[in-house]
Amino acid sequence: MRNIFYKSNTCATAIGMMILFCCFSACTTIKNAPADKPFVYESKIELNKDNISKDDAKLLSTNLGNYWVDSLRVPLVTKYLVKNVIISPPVLDTANILKTEKYMNSYLNSVGYYRSTFTDSVSIDSTSKPAQKRATVIVQVEPNKPTIIDSLGYNLSDTTLQKVALATKHRAKIIPGKTKFAQDAVAAELDRLVALYRNMGYYQLTRNNLIAQADTIDANLLRPTLDPFEQAVKMAQVAAKQKENPTVSLTVMKRTGEDTLLVSSKLSDFVRYKIRKVNFYPETRPNEIPDTILQHPDNFTNIHSIRHGDITIYNRENKFVPRPMLEHLYFKKGDLYKDSTFFKTINNLTSIGAWQQVDYRNFTNGDSIDVNYFLVPAIKQNITTELEGSWNTGDFISSSNMFGIALNLSYRNRNVWRRAIQSVTNVLGGVELGLGNNSISNNLIQTLQLGASQSYSFPRFITPFFRIRDKNLDAVSTVLNVSANYTDRRDYYKLRSLVGNWGYQWRNGRSNWQYRPLNIEVYSLDTLSGLDTAIKYNPYLTKAFNAGTVISQQLNFNVSFDNTRFQGNSYLRFAVEEAGGLFGLIKPLSDQIYRYIRVEGEYIKHLDFPKTEFAFRAFAGAGYNYGNFTKFGNTLPFFKQFVAGGPNSMRAWGLRQLGIGSYVPNDSASTFTDRYADMQLEVNLEYRYPLISTESVKINGALFSDIGNIWDIRKDPNLPGAQFDISRLGKDIAIALGTGIRLDFNYFVIRLDFGLKLKDPARLENNGWLSIKNFRWRDYAYSNHQANPITGTKYRNNYGIQLGIGLPF
């Protein structure tokens, strides 16, 4: 009877909240309304979508609303997510409707609609609310068909310019017969040509030197005829054609000197310039003005001329040797000026990290250019601290809560040996606390982690036998890393590691690459009583904790790019590691190192809306151990295996608490329930929206769903359901639903997420699905309700609470 009463109350509460929500949603409150005067209560745009595509209709519907005159905008504010408030609405002025239509028409012209018509109407409601005259303004927009560019030509009256334009016409963004005669399309074509010409030495040529002339006259009218009646028929045909499908012919030309509407062209704008001298000022002070520096060269006491005087470096204290500047200078005396190489030098010098700012001043002398680079040094040394925290609750069996906190201390030197070499020293200390945890020893500190690392980044490729200097690559560097870590998982294991690698990093456009031809990792593991007991009851842990030595090579790639149809950006990452392929062939090493291949990929997409955001993440990873040595087992080493759960993964499960597949180990035998596997699939969806905003902090909300699991690649008869099988994917997959709160302090975000296990592969009843009819926040692990002999608990949580810093993806 108690359960029935509870359910009835729950239903009543839910229905009541829905009714309350609907009431609030339908309610609009007006504050400070003008007395006895019509005021703007609603402004609407009605767009006729008959003659335009769905994509254009969506774009125009969204953007036309931005062109209301301010006095016709409704000052609407949404409070408490559901309540609408109009504060001090403006008095209606019908003259502003015509201004709005003028602005809207200008916008429509800019996107290719030149025959738009507008119809407006105003209705006043004086009955809904006494003493209020609510005006509704409606503007009906008929955009009609857009004007299409039916041909693209060039008439540049310069042999070189004309030849280049015609040779690269296939690269133009304008497609005759398809592209609308829009401002962005024309500007893109002019910018494309200017970029080409500036990379051919035309240093002073800009978009102002070119003009795109549109002509609506049909070519048939230009053909001579002696019959006036025939000419009239042609004109009528052209007029009818333009009315049905308006088109223009576009011709790109040089702007003449007589054109005074914009900056007039000069003869020097069409001269090809060559590099004459290059001057570097690598010790420019932050408050120094480059023009003043050029006027007082005597302020520099150390002046070095190299390469026959073609390059000069002006120093005061000799803080930098010339090499890092010369390594990133991509042109020499006599080369034609190119925008690409000029700005490539600036970008690469900035990316090194030794200089916080790079400025320039160029001067022409006849058909030559003198280039001056002004480099402002960054602070050479600094120390930073970072505090990280996470909170995991809802362990698979126990009711323990794990709170992790770590302090990272970093020392950075940005100019080692005066060669702009970057040095970073890190020291890490962290603990994982068991809050209310009933472990073997009942200690508050469950995990202790200590670590130290040292890295050097050299601003060039360092190779043993040959030199690599590719002009197409940016931000090149050679990186040396060495790190040592110690992890003490109280009562379970002590893990020591020493890792060293040598590799290369570079960027090509938006693509970032990292290749480590040599990566050496040495691991040593001591198992303690808790792990020995856990292995006794959970035999799968035997293969999970297999320490050893790894000699591998690694390749990492990531790229970010803007979305094509919606605002926002996307991110793609791919990584592969191969261990023991070559060194495993060396006989003394063949039985001493792991042999495996491991790949993983990640795709993240953000869709940005005016106030909200939708984020999507997909991850896939797999590794295969192809070694034949029993002591290493037939899986990846556990420090290379995949795990799921925690603040940045399947948030309804604690860290390392999901999986393997639908295999249900005897969890009640031990509190150590970490899961490791050779394969992982995961998809995360998240909708983010604002709640409250103040000057110092923004409080945002989120709704999310996490879908995924981890599996083994090879079949083990002792682990039924742990191997990946596409036919079992529906049974093995885990699904979580949840909500979260984000405190955004601009510099960092604190996040609290609550996830509910909608489908749990370890849930024996109802095929893993959460039962709404018999809903419980906690669930028994097994049908026989056997308890954990250490903690005495017989249940696991059907939810997880995660505390994290930063967004999950």
ABEGO torsion letter per residue (X at the ends): XAAAAAAAAAAAAAAAAAAAAAAAAABBBBBGBBBGBBBBABBBBBBBAAABBAAAAAAAAAAAAAABBAAABBBBBBBGGABBBBBGBBBBBAAAAAAAAAAAAAAAAAAGBAABBBBBBBBBBAAABBGBBBBBBBBBBBAEBBBBBABBBBBAGBAAAAAAAAAAAAABABBBGABBBBAAAAAAAAAAAAAAAAAAGBAABBAAABBBBBBABBAAAABBBABAAAAAAAAAAAAAAAAABBBBBBBBBBBBAABAABBBBBAAAABBBBBABBBBBAABBAABBAAAAAABAAABABBBBBGGGABBBBBAAGABBAAAAAAABABBBGBBBBAAAAAAAAAAAAAAGABABBBBBBBBBEABBBBBBBBBBBBABBBBBBBBBBBBBGBAABABBBBBBBBBBBBBBABBGGAGBBBBBBBBBBBBBBBGBBBAAGBABABBBBBBBBBBBBABBBBAABBBBBAABBGBBBBBBBBBBBBBBBGABBBBBBBBBBBBBBBBEABBBBBBABBBBBBBBBBBAAAAAAAAABAAAAAABBBEBBBBBBBBBBBBBBBAABBEBBBBBBBBBBBGAAAAABAAAAAABBBBBBBBBBBBBBBBBAABBBBBBBBBBBBBBABABAAAEABBBAAABBBBEEAABBAABBBGABOBEABBBBAAABABABBBBABBBBBBBBBBBBABBBAABBBBBBBBBBBEBBBBABBBAABBGABBBAAAAAAABBBBBBBBBBBBAGABBBBBBBBBBABBAABABGGGBBBAABBBABBBABAAGBBBAAAGBABBBABBBBBBBEBAX
